[in-house]
């Protein structure tokens, strides 16, 4: 059969784009505690001192969810040798978005207030820029359409029983490329819907792009061998 090299070029170009995309994280201002993964403990920190020692105490007035509701109120922070801390339990960090932390410290007769924020994302990484999200979604769409086209290609050649080694190789390569796409998307995009969809695609293509092509190649090989022997 005549096999075109275009599918190879499409997959190579796709993988190249995924690797070289400028997936740089946004600058985190100084008033940000950082970025944390959803459903994990977050250590809230505060520095406060006078000229000779730490402040006497620090308290958190409130931790506010991204939807503006209050997670906790009026809790004392633990005093350590160089700072104050409080562990925000993972039960309070499941919602995706920006949390604000407000509080005050007592330094002798004076009171010092503080306020900062932290972000919670699906993967614990800073959210990518809008252009990166758009590019990823476009690439995922192209990849899904390509896999559907490959499935139709497999069915057509399965009917003809002329499934060769190149067809098998490109199907298995596409399957592993889907794994790479999932890993990169989970690491850099952090979109729970796309992550779930790709997991579903991995399960489906295990049959359509691995099991089915192996069966088609084996039967085509056997039938081809029998046809050669008959001649």
C-alpha positions in Angstrom: 0.0 0.0 0.0 1.1 3.6 -0.5 1.7 5.3 2.9 1.9 9.1 3.1 4.5 10.6 5.5 2.1 13.5 6.4 0.8 12.0 9.6 4.3 11.7 10.9 4.9 15.4 10.1 1.7 16.4 11.9 2.7 14.5 15.1 6.3 15.7 15.1 5.1 19.3 14.6 2.5 18.9 17.4 5.1 17.6 19.9 7.5 20.3 18.9 5.0 23.0 19.7 4.2 21.4 23.1 7.9 21.4 24.1 8.9 24.8 22.9 5.8 26.8 24.1 6.9 29.6 26.3 5.2 28.2 29.4 6.6 30.9 31.8 4.8 31.6 35.0 3.5 35.1 35.8 5.4 37.3 38.2 4.2 36.9 41.8 4.1 40.2 43.6 5.8 40.5 47.0 2.4 40.5 48.8 1.7 37.0 47.5 2.5 34.0 49.6 2.8 31.9 46.5 0.9 29.2 44.6 -0.3 26.0 46.1 -2.0 22.8 45.0 -5.7 22.3 45.6 -6.5 20.1 48.6 -3.1 20.5 50.3 -2.1 22.2 53.6 -0.9 25.8 53.3 1.6 27.2 55.7 0.7 30.9 56.4 3.7 32.9 57.5 4.2 36.4 59.0 7.3 38.3 59.9 7.1 40.9 62.6 9.8 42.4 64.8 10.9 45.5 66.5 14.5 46.7 66.8 15.5 44.0 69.3 13.1 41.1 69.1 10.1 39.5 67.5 6.6 40.9 68.1 4.8 39.5 71.1 2.1 37.7 69.0 0.4 37.6 65.6 -3.2 36.7 64.9 -5.1 35.9 61.7 -8.3 37.9 61.6 -9.6 36.1 58.5 -8.8 33.9 55.6 -11.2 34.6 52.7 -12.1 32.2 49.9 -12.0 33.3 46.2 -15.9 33.6 46.3 -15.5 36.1 49.2 -16.9 33.8 51.9 -14.8 33.3 55.0 -12.8 30.2 55.7 -11.5 30.9 59.2 -11.5 33.8 61.6 -9.6 34.9 64.7 -6.9 32.3 65.2 -3.5 32.8 66.8 -0.4 32.1 64.9 2.5 30.0 66.4 5.5 32.0 67.5 8.8 30.5 66.3 12.4 31.7 66.6 12.3 33.9 63.5 8.6 34.2 62.4 5.0 33.3 63.1 3.1 30.5 61.2 -0.2 28.9 61.0 -1.1 25.7 59.0 -4.3 26.1 57.0 -5.8 22.7 56.8 -6.3 21.1 53.4 -10.1 21.1 54.0 -10.0 24.8 53.5 -7.9 24.8 50.2 -10.0 22.8 47.8 -11.5 25.8 46.0 -9.5 27.1 43.0 -8.7 30.8 43.0 -7.2 33.5 45.1 -7.4 33.5 48.9 -6.8 36.6 51.0 -5.2 36.5 54.5 -5.7 39.4 57.0 -4.4 39.8 60.5 -2.5 41.8 63.0 0.6 41.6 65.3 1.1 43.0 68.8 4.5 44.7 69.3 4.5 46.0 72.8 1.9 48.8 72.9 1.6 49.0 69.1 -0.5 47.0 66.7 0.7 46.2 63.2 -1.8 44.9 60.6 -0.9 42.7 57.6 -2.7 41.5 54.5 -1.5 39.3 51.7 -2.9 36.6 49.4 -2.1 33.2 47.9 -3.4 31.3 44.9 -4.7 27.7 44.7 -4.6 25.9 41.4 -5.3 22.4 40.2 -1.6 21.5 39.8 0.1 23.9 42.2 1.6 25.9 39.4 0.9 29.5 38.5 -1.9 29.8 35.9 -0.5 30.2 32.4 -1.2 33.3 30.3 -4.3 33.5 28.2 -2.5 32.9 24.9 -1.0 29.7 26.3 -4.4 28.4 27.3 -5.7 29.2 23.8 -2.8 27.4 22.1 -3.2 24.3 24.3 -6.9 24.1 23.6 -6.3 24.4 19.9 -3.6 21.7 20.0 -5.8 19.4 22.0 -8.6 19.9 19.5 -6.3 19.2 16.6 -5.0 16.1 18.4 -8.5 14.8 19.1 -9.6 15.3 15.5 -6.5 13.6 14.3 -7.1 10.6 16.5 -10.7 10.3 15.2 -9.4 10.5 11.7 -6.8 7.8 12.5 -9.6 5.6 13.9 -11.5 5.8 10.6 -8.2 5.1 8.7 -7.7 2.0 10.9 -11.3 0.8 10.2 -10.9 1.3 6.4 -7.6 -0.7 6.2 -8.9 -3.3 8.6 -11.7 -4.0 6.2 -9.1 -4.3 3.4 -6.8 -6.4 5.6 -3.7 -4.4 4.4 -2.6 -3.0 7.7 1.2 -2.8 7.6 4.0 -2.1 10.1 4.0 1.7 9.3 0.3 1.9 10.2 0.9 0.0 13.5 3.9 2.3 14.4 2.0 5.5 13.8 -0.9 4.3 15.9 1.2 3.3 18.9 3.2 6.6 18.5 0.0 8.6 18.6 -1.1 6.7 21.7 2.2 7.6 23.6 2.0 11.2 22.2 -1.4 11.4 24.0 0.3 10.4 27.2 2.9 13.2 26.7 0.0 15.7 26.0 -1.7 14.7 29.2 1.4 15.1 31.3 2.2 18.5 29.8 -1.4 19.7 30.1 -1.6 18.6 33.7 1.7 20.2 34.5 1.4 23.5 32.7 -2.4 24.0 32.0 -4.0 22.7 35.1 -7.5 22.5 33.7 -9.5 19.7 35.4 -11.9 19.3 32.5 -9.2 18.8 29.9 -7.3 16.5 32.3 -10.4 14.4 32.8 -11.1 14.4 29.1 -7.6 13.3 28.2 -7.7 10.5 30.8 -10.9 9.3 29.0 -9.2 9.6 25.6 -6.3 7.5 26.9 -8.7 4.8 28.0 -10.5 4.8 24.6 -7.4 4.9 22.4 -5.9 2.0 24.3 -8.4 0.0 22.3 -8.7 2.0 19.1 -5.0 2.8 18.6 -3.2 -0.1 20.3 -5.3 -3.2 20.6 -7.2 -2.8 17.3 -4.1 -2.0 15.2 -2.2 -4.9 16.7 -5.0 -7.3 15.8 -5.3 -5.7 12.3 -1.6 -6.0 11.7 -1.5 -9.6 12.9 -4.5 -10.7 10.7 -3.1 -8.7 7.7 0.2 -10.4 8.2 -1.3 -13.9 8.4 -3.6 -13.3 5.5 -0.7 -11.9 3.5 1.4 -14.9 4.3 -1.3 -17.3 3.4 -1.9 -15.5 0.1 1.8 -15.8 -0.7 1.8 -19.5 0.0 -1.2 -20.0 -2.2 0.7 -18.5 -5.1 
